[in-house]
């Protein structure tokens, strides 16, 4: 009865969660507009003070958010707060120089604080990457390098290159170096942000807000660089609005409840070779050719060697990545990376072998399908890393429980299989009941030692009793598992019905 109640609650979670996300997103957009509209309407000192106030408030918000996690996990957020505070000091120095001393000197003290923000933000992102990544992840590093090199080429062609070559002879060396330093620092932050974006770890609301904040910062910096190069930048324009948007998004990321899981280490760096990622990598690899053609038709040959070198490098990286994908797919066909158990195909091969042996020597063979109940709800509450922890711990418990009696494998996202040679009838049913009871009895530690109750539904089938082939066993076990789920979860079912009474 309790399981049925949980099932009903879970069925209502989907629409409710979607509605909550919709209202939360709408509300955040409204708040963002509420904060930005006064800035656009103000002018002069009022606009400057409002801008500095939002910047300072963001620093406070990030520090306040950092206090909500354990002391050992505060460092990335405190470094982000230091970067934001440095930018606030830059705004104050910029205002004092222009409004009080009427100075347009460049570079100035403000530039020192502005530039200091970038290594601090980059350091915070590196800390988050290291904490979220379970091991050396060469595949993701290659993906990040391909995307960063492709997008970095745009920075070089349209920002860094022109600043390094097209400068006025009257400009001082310091002004030239500082002008180049801004897009170079942007490029470093961009590369680090891409590595964080494509790496392992939960995609929580706080993660998305942080990435949106970085995107707003980079877009503002690029627009500012282009406007400055064309001498069209004015205070209060689009770059300033984008920087304010960055501040609000960063503060929201730090204050959102899901920020507690943002630096949570993923259980395994699963290879992500989705269609979207392949499309992004293809786009990045084609950028040099597109830029070469664009410069050809505009008869601008400057920078062509750099573009060509970048294209060759991208081609080599993409080929390396494809070879790595091939190796990953071959490895995953044998062993499941997350649990260390046999992959589905390998387990089914073992089932074929044991069934054939059972016929030859007139032995029994049992087969169990074990499915984690309410797994989507677990991921909704604890994020993808939390779900990975549950699956990895469940696999370890199954190994300890079965010893050498069973051949284990992962059959699906949250489903495991067990081939039990010599098991049938009462022995097979007793083994299934024992698995269910052990999983239910001991809670699972997730995240900061938070304990979660996990249950499983089990469908079983035996050779001769339920069929004469491995396909028959798999089919009967799947049907029994579906019946166990329909009956309320946390149950063991055979083809003939429930194995144990449940109230």
C-alpha positions as CSV (number, residue, x, y, z in Angstrom):
1,X,0.0,0.0,0.0
2,X,2.9,2.3,0.8
3,X,4.5,1.5,-2.5
4,X,1.3,2.2,-4.4
5,X,1.1,5.6,-2.7
6,X,4.6,6.4,-3.8
7,X,3.8,5.5,-7.3
8,X,0.8,7.8,-7.4
9,X,2.9,10.6,-6.0
10,X,5.6,10.0,-8.6
11,X,3.1,10.0,-11.5
12,X,2.0,13.5,-10.4
13,X,5.6,14.8,-10.2
14,X,6.2,15.1,-13.9
15,X,3.5,17.8,-14.8
16,X,4.0,19.5,-11.5
17,X,7.7,19.7,-12.0
18,X,7.3,21.0,-15.5
19,X,4.9,23.7,-14.3
20,X,7.2,24.7,-11.5
21,X,10.1,25.0,-14.0
22,X,7.9,27.2,-16.3
23,X,6.8,29.5,-13.5
24,X,10.3,29.7,-12.0
25,X,11.7,30.6,-15.4
26,X,9.0,33.2,-16.0
27,X,9.5,34.7,-12.6
28,X,13.3,34.9,-13.0
29,X,12.9,36.7,-16.4
30,X,10.5,39.1,-14.7
31,X,13.0,39.8,-11.9
32,X,15.8,40.2,-14.5
33,X,13.7,42.7,-16.4
34,X,12.8,44.5,-13.2
35,X,16.4,44.9,-12.4
36,X,17.6,46.0,-15.8
37,X,14.8,48.4,-16.8
38,X,15.7,51.0,-14.1
39,X,19.3,51.0,-15.3
40,X,18.2,51.7,-18.9
41,X,15.9,54.5,-17.8
42,X,18.5,56.2,-15.6
43,X,21.3,58.4,-16.8
44,X,24.5,60.0,-15.5
45,X,25.5,59.4,-11.9
46,X,22.3,57.5,-11.2
47,X,23.1,54.9,-13.8
48,X,26.6,54.5,-12.5
49,X,25.6,54.1,-8.9
50,X,22.9,51.6,-9.9
51,X,25.4,49.6,-11.9
52,X,27.9,49.6,-9.0
53,X,25.2,48.6,-6.6
54,X,24.1,45.6,-8.6
55,X,27.8,44.5,-8.9
56,X,28.4,44.8,-5.2
57,X,25.1,43.0,-4.4
58,X,26.2,40.1,-6.6
59,X,29.5,39.8,-4.6
60,X,27.4,39.6,-1.4
61,X,25.0,37.1,-3.0
62,X,27.9,34.8,-4.0
63,X,29.4,35.0,-0.5
64,X,26.0,34.3,1.0
65,X,25.6,31.3,-1.2
66,X,29.0,30.0,-0.3
67,X,28.0,29.9,3.4
68,X,25.3,27.4,2.6
69,X,27.8,24.6,1.8
70,X,30.4,22.9,4.0
71,X,33.6,24.9,4.6
72,X,35.7,22.5,2.5
73,X,33.5,23.1,-0.6
74,X,33.3,26.9,-0.4
75,X,36.6,27.7,-2.2
76,X,35.2,27.9,-5.9
77,X,32.4,30.2,-4.8
78,X,34.7,32.4,-2.7
79,X,37.1,32.7,-5.7
80,X,34.1,33.7,-7.9
81,X,33.1,36.3,-5.2
82,X,36.7,37.6,-5.2
83,X,36.5,38.0,-9.0
84,X,33.2,39.8,-8.8
85,X,34.5,42.1,-6.0
86,X,37.5,42.9,-8.2
87,X,35.2,43.9,-11.0
88,X,33.2,46.1,-8.5
89,X,36.4,47.8,-7.5
90,X,37.2,48.4,-11.1
91,X,33.8,50.0,-11.6
92,X,34.4,52.3,-8.6
93,X,37.9,53.2,-9.9
94,X,36.5,53.9,-13.3
95,X,33.7,56.2,-11.9
96,X,36.2,58.1,-9.7
97,X,38.6,58.6,-12.6
98,X,35.9,59.9,-15.0
99,X,33.4,61.6,-12.8
100,X,35.7,63.2,-10.1
101,X,39.1,63.6,-11.8
102,X,37.8,63.9,-15.3
103,X,40.5,61.5,-16.5
104,X,40.3,59.4,-19.7
105,X,43.8,57.8,-19.1
106,X,44.2,54.3,-20.5
107,X,45.3,52.0,-19.0
108,X,44.3,53.1,-15.5
109,X,43.8,51.5,-12.1
110,X,40.4,50.4,-13.1
111,X,41.9,48.1,-15.8
112,X,44.1,46.4,-13.2
113,X,40.9,45.4,-11.2
114,X,39.0,44.5,-14.4
115,X,41.8,42.2,-15.6
116,X,42.2,40.6,-12.2
117,X,38.7,39.3,-12.5
118,X,39.5,36.9,-15.3
119,X,42.2,34.7,-13.7
120,X,40.0,34.5,-10.6
121,X,37.0,33.4,-12.6
122,X,39.2,31.0,-14.5
123,X,40.6,29.5,-11.3
124,X,37.1,29.0,-9.9
125,X,36.0,27.2,-13.0
126,X,39.1,25.0,-12.9
127,X,38.3,24.1,-9.3
128,X,34.8,23.1,-10.3
129,X,36.0,21.0,-13.2
130,X,38.4,19.1,-11.0
131,X,35.8,18.5,-8.3
132,X,33.1,17.3,-10.8
133,X,35.4,15.1,-12.8
134,X,35.9,11.6,-11.4
135,X,39.2,10.8,-13.3
136,X,41.4,12.0,-16.1
137,X,38.8,12.5,-18.9
138,X,40.8,12.7,-22.2
139,X,37.6,12.4,-24.3
140,X,36.0,15.5,-22.8
141,X,39.3,17.4,-22.8
142,X,39.6,16.8,-26.6
143,X,36.0,18.0,-27.1
144,X,36.7,21.1,-25.1
145,X,40.0,21.7,-27.1
146,X,38.1,21.4,-30.4
147,X,35.4,23.8,-29.4
148,X,37.8,26.3,-27.7
149,X,40.2,26.3,-30.7
150,X,37.3,26.8,-33.1
151,X,35.7,29.7,-31.2
152,X,39.1,31.0,-30.2
153,X,39.9,31.5,-33.9
154,X,37.0,34.0,-34.0
155,X,38.5,35.9,-31.1
156,X,41.9,36.0,-32.9
157,X,40.6,37.0,-36.3
158,X,38.2,39.8,-35.2
159,X,39.7,41.0,-31.8
160,X,43.2,39.9,-30.9
161,X,44.7,40.0,-34.4
162,X,43.5,43.5,-35.3
163,X,44.6,44.9,-31.9
164,X,48.0,43.3,-32.3
165,X,48.6,44.7,-35.8
166,X,46.4,47.7,-36.5
167,X,47.4,50.2,-33.8
168,X,48.2,53.8,-33.8
169,X,51.9,54.7,-33.6
170,X,51.1,57.3,-30.9
171,X,49.7,54.6,-28.6
172,X,51.9,53.5,-25.7
173,X,53.1,50.0,-25.4
174,X,51.1,49.6,-22.1
175,X,47.9,50.6,-23.8
176,X,48.5,48.1,-26.6
177,X,49.3,45.3,-24.2
178,X,46.3,46.0,-22.0
179,X,44.0,46.2,-25.0
180,X,45.2,42.8,-26.2
181,X,45.0,41.4,-22.6
182,X,41.2,41.7,-22.5
183,X,40.4,39.4,-25.4
184,X,43.2,37.0,-24.4
185,X,41.8,36.7,-20.9
186,X,38.3,36.2,-22.4
187,X,39.8,33.4,-24.5
188,X,41.2,31.7,-21.4
189,X,37.9,31.9,-19.6
190,X,36.1,30.7,-22.7
191,X,38.3,27.6,-22.9
192,X,37.8,26.8,-19.2
193,X,34.0,27.4,-19.4
194,X,33.7,25.0,-22.4
195,X,35.6,22.4,-20.4
196,X,33.1,22.8,-17.6
197,X,30.1,22.8,-19.9
198,X,31.0,19.5,-21.8
199,X,32.4,17.7,-18.8
200,X,30.8,15.2,-16.3
201,X,28.5,16.3,-13.5
202,X,25.0,17.3,-12.9
203,X,23.2,19.8,-15.1
204,X,21.3,21.5,-12.3
205,X,19.6,24.9,-12.3
206,X,22.6,26.5,-10.6
207,X,24.9,25.0,-13.3
208,X,22.8,26.4,-16.1
209,X,22.6,29.9,-14.4
210,X,26.4,29.9,-14.0
211,X,26.9,29.0,-17.6
212,X,24.4,31.6,-18.8
213,X,26.3,34.2,-16.6
214,X,29.6,33.3,-18.3
215,X,28.0,33.4,-21.7
216,X,26.6,36.9,-21.0
217,X,30.1,38.1,-19.8
218,X,31.9,36.8,-22.9
219,X,29.2,38.2,-25.2
220,X,29.5,41.6,-23.5
221,X,33.3,41.6,-23.7
222,X,33.3,40.7,-27.4
223,X,30.7,43.4,-28.2
224,X,32.6,45.9,-26.1
225,X,35.8,45.0,-28.0
226,X,34.1,45.4,-31.4
227,X,32.5,48.7,-30.4
228,X,35.8,50.0,-29.0
229,X,37.6,49.1,-32.2
230,X,35.0,51.0,-34.2
231,X,34.9,53.9,-31.7
232,X,31.2,53.4,-31.1
233,X,31.1,52.4,-27.4
234,X,29.1,54.5,-25.1
235,X,28.3,54.1,-21.3
236,X,24.9,52.5,-20.7
237,X,24.8,50.6,-24.0
238,X,24.3,46.9,-24.8
239,X,27.6,45.7,-23.3
240,X,26.7,47.3,-19.9
241,X,23.2,45.7,-20.0
242,X,24.9,42.3,-20.8
243,X,27.3,42.7,-17.9
244,X,24.4,43.5,-15.5
245,X,22.7,40.4,-16.8
246,X,25.9,38.5,-16.0
247,X,25.8,39.8,-12.4
248,X,22.2,38.8,-11.8
249,X,22.7,35.3,-13.3
250,X,25.8,34.7,-11.2
251,X,24.0,35.9,-8.0
252,X,21.0,33.7,-8.8
253,X,23.3,30.7,-9.4
254,X,25.0,31.2,-6.0
255,X,21.6,31.5,-4.2
256,X,19.8,28.7,-5.9
257,X,19.4,25.6,-3.7
258,X,20.9,23.3,-6.4
259,X,24.3,25.1,-6.0
260,X,25.0,22.5,-3.3
261,X,25.4,19.8,-5.9
262,X,27.2,21.9,-8.5
263,X,30.7,20.7,-7.5
264,X,29.6,17.2,-6.7
265,X,31.9,14.6,-8.2
266,X,30.4,12.5,-10.9
267,X,30.7,8.7,-10.4
268,X,32.1,8.2,-13.9
269,X,33.0,10.3,-16.8
270,X,30.5,8.8,-19.2
271,X,31.3,9.3,-22.9
272,X,28.9,11.8,-24.4
273,X,28.6,11.3,-28.1
274,X,25.1,12.7,-28.7
275,X,24.0,14.2,-32.0
276,X,24.2,17.6,-30.5
277,X,27.8,17.3,-29.5
278,X,28.8,15.9,-32.8
279,X,27.1,18.8,-34.5
280,X,29.0,21.3,-32.3
281,X,32.3,19.6,-33.0
282,X,31.6,19.6,-36.7
283,X,30.8,23.3,-36.6
284,X,34.0,24.1,-34.7
285,X,36.1,22.0,-37.2
286,X,34.5,23.8,-40.2
287,X,35.1,27.3,-38.9
288,X,38.6,27.8,-40.3
289,X,37.4,26.9,-43.8
290,X,34.5,29.3,-43.5
291,X,36.7,32.1,-42.3
292,X,39.3,31.4,-45.1
293,X,36.5,31.7,-47.6
294,X,35.1,34.8,-46.0
295,X,38.5,36.5,-46.1
296,X,39.1,35.3,-49.6
297,X,35.9,36.9,-51.0
298,X,36.6,40.2,-49.1
299,X,40.3,40.1,-50.3
300,X,41.6,40.2,-46.7
301,X,44.5,37.8,-46.6
302,X,45.9,38.9,-43.3
303,X,46.0,36.1,-40.7
304,X,45.6,33.4,-43.3
305,X,48.5,31.3,-42.0
306,X,47.0,31.3,-38.5
307,X,43.6,30.3,-39.8
308,X,45.3,27.5,-41.9
309,X,47.3,26.3,-38.8
310,X,44.1,26.3,-36.7
311,X,42.3,24.2,-39.4
312,X,45.0,21.6,-39.5
313,X,45.1,21.4,-35.7
314,X,41.3,21.0,-35.5
315,X,41.4,18.3,-38.2
316,X,44.0,16.4,-36.2
317,X,42.0,16.8,-32.9
318,X,38.8,15.6,-34.5
319,X,40.5,12.5,-36.0
320,X,42.0,11.7,-32.6
321,X,38.5,12.1,-31.0
322,X,36.9,9.8,-33.5
323,X,39.5,7.1,-32.8
324,X,38.8,7.6,-29.1
325,X,35.1,7.2,-29.6
326,X,35.7,4.0,-31.5
327,X,37.8,2.7,-28.6
328,X,35.2,3.7,-26.0
329,X,32.4,2.0,-27.9
330,X,34.5,-1.2,-28.1
331,X,35.2,-1.0,-24.4
332,X,31.6,-0.3,-23.5
333,X,30.5,-3.4,-25.5
334,X,32.3,-5.5,-22.9
335,X,32.3,-3.6,-19.5
336,X,29.9,-1.0,-18.2
337,X,32.0,2.0,-17.2
338,X,29.8,3.2,-14.3
339,X,29.3,-0.1,-12.4
340,X,32.2,-2.3,-13.7
341,X,29.7,-5.1,-14.5
342,X,29.3,-6.9,-17.8
343,X,27.6,-4.9,-20.6
344,X,24.2,-6.0,-21.8
345,X,25.6,-7.9,-24.8
346,X,28.2,-9.8,-22.8
347,X,25.6,-10.8,-20.1
348,X,23.2,-12.1,-22.8
349,X,26.1,-14.1,-24.3
350,X,26.7,-15.6,-20.9
351,X,23.0,-16.4,-20.7
352,X,23.2,-18.2,-24.1
353,X,26.2,-20.1,-23.0
354,X,24.6,-21.2,-19.7
355,X,21.3,-22.2,-21.3
356,X,23.3,-24.3,-23.9
357,X,25.2,-25.9,-21.0
358,X,22.0,-26.5,-19.1
359,X,20.5,-28.5,-22.0
360,X,23.7,-30.4,-22.5
361,X,24.2,-31.5,-18.9
362,X,20.5,-31.2,-17.8
363,X,21.1,-28.4,-15.4
364,X,18.9,-25.6,-14.2
365,X,19.6,-21.9,-15.0
366,X,17.9,-19.0,-13.4
367,X,17.7,-15.4,-14.7
368,X,16.8,-12.2,-12.7
369,X,16.0,-8.7,-14.0
370,X,16.5,-6.2,-11.2
371,X,15.1,-2.6,-11.8
372,X,15.5,0.4,-9.5
373,X,12.2,1.8,-8.4
374,X,11.5,5.5,-8.8
375,X,14.9,6.1,-10.3
376,X,13.9,9.2,-12.2
377,X,12.6,10.7,-9.0
378,X,16.0,10.0,-7.4
379,X,17.8,11.9,-10.2
380,X,15.3,14.8,-10.0
381,X,16.1,15.2,-6.3
382,X,19.8,14.3,-6.1
383,X,20.9,15.0,-9.7
384,X,22.6,12.8,-12.2
385,X,25.7,12.3,-9.9
386,X,23.4,11.1,-7.1
387,X,21.7,8.6,-9.5
388,X,25.1,7.4,-10.5
389,X,26.1,6.9,-6.9
390,X,23.0,4.8,-6.3
391,X,23.6,2.6,-9.3
392,X,27.3,2.1,-8.5
393,X,26.6,1.2,-4.9
394,X,23.7,-1.1,-5.9
395,X,26.1,-2.9,-8.3
396,X,28.7,-3.4,-5.4
397,X,25.9,-4.8,-3.2
398,X,24.8,-7.3,-5.8
399,X,28.5,-8.4,-6.3
400,X,28.9,-8.9,-2.5
401,X,25.6,-10.6,-2.2
402,X,26.0,-13.1,-5.1
403,X,29.7,-13.9,-4.8
404,X,30.6,-16.5,-7.4
405,X,27.0,-17.8,-7.7
406,X,25.8,-15.3,-10.3
407,X,27.1,-13.6,-13.5
408,X,26.0,-9.9,-13.2
409,X,25.6,-7.2,-15.9
410,X,23.9,-3.9,-16.5
411,X,20.9,-4.3,-18.8
412,X,19.7,-0.7,-19.1
413,X,19.9,2.7,-17.6
414,X,18.7,1.5,-14.2
415,X,18.3,-2.2,-14.8
416,X,20.6,-5.1,-13.9
417,X,20.6,-8.7,-14.8
418,X,21.9,-11.8,-13.1
419,X,22.5,-15.3,-14.6
420,X,22.4,-18.0,-11.9
421,X,23.6,-21.4,-13.1
422,X,22.1,-24.3,-11.1
423,X,19.2,-22.2,-9.7
424,X,15.6,-23.0,-10.2
425,X,12.3,-23.2,-8.3
426,X,12.6,-22.4,-4.6
427,X,16.3,-21.6,-4.8
428,X,15.8,-19.0,-7.5
429,X,12.8,-17.4,-5.8
430,X,14.7,-17.3,-2.5
431,X,17.7,-15.6,-4.1
432,X,15.4,-13.0,-5.7
433,X,13.6,-12.3,-2.3
434,X,17.0,-12.0,-0.6
435,X,18.2,-9.4,-3.1
436,X,15.0,-7.4,-2.7
437,X,15.2,-7.5,1.1
438,X,18.9,-6.5,1.3
439,X,18.5,-3.6,-1.1
440,X,15.5,-2.3,0.9
441,X,17.0,-2.7,4.3
442,X,20.2,-0.7,4.0
443,X,19.9,2.9,2.9
444,X,22.2,4.4,0.2
445,X,24.6,7.3,0.9
446,X,24.2,10.1,-1.7
447,X,26.2,13.3,-1.8
448,X,27.1,14.7,1.6
449,X,26.3,11.4,3.3
450,X,22.6,11.9,2.8
451,X,20.8,8.6,3.1
452,X,18.2,7.5,0.6
453,X,15.9,4.5,0.7
454,X,16.1,2.6,-2.5
455,X,13.9,-0.4,-3.5
456,X,14.0,-2.7,-6.5
457,X,11.4,-4.7,-8.5
458,X,12.5,-8.1,-9.7
459,X,11.3,-10.4,-12.5
460,X,12.6,-13.9,-12.6
461,X,12.5,-16.9,-15.0
462,X,14.0,-20.4,-15.0
463,X,15.1,-22.8,-17.7
464,X,12.6,-25.6,-18.4
465,X,10.1,-24.0,-16.1
466,X,9.6,-20.8,-18.3
467,X,11.2,-21.7,-21.6
468,X,13.9,-23.6,-23.4
469,X,16.0,-20.8,-24.9
470,X,17.7,-17.7,-23.6
471,X,15.2,-15.6,-25.5
472,X,12.4,-17.3,-23.6
473,X,14.0,-16.5,-20.3
474,X,14.5,-12.9,-21.1
475,X,11.0,-12.5,-22.4
476,X,9.4,-14.1,-19.3
477,X,11.7,-12.1,-16.9
478,X,10.7,-8.9,-18.7
479,X,7.0,-9.7,-18.4
480,X,7.4,-10.6,-14.8
481,X,9.2,-7.4,-14.1
482,X,6.5,-5.3,-15.7
483,X,3.9,-7.1,-13.5
484,X,6.0,-6.3,-10.4
485,X,6.1,-2.6,-11.4
486,X,2.4,-2.5,-12.1
487,X,1.5,-4.2,-8.8
488,X,3.2,-1.4,-6.9
489,X,7.0,-1.8,-7.1
490,X,9.3,-3.3,-4.5
491,X,8.1,-6.8,-5.4
492,X,9.4,-10.1,-6.9
493,X,7.3,-11.7,-9.6
494,X,7.6,-14.9,-11.7
495,X,5.7,-15.7,-14.8
496,X,3.1,-17.4,-12.6
497,X,2.6,-14.4,-10.4
498,X,3.9,-12.9,-7.1
499,X,6.7,-14.8,-5.4
500,X,6.0,-13.5,-2.0
501,X,2.8,-11.9,-0.5
502,X,3.0,-8.1,-0.2
503,X,0.5,-5.9,1.6
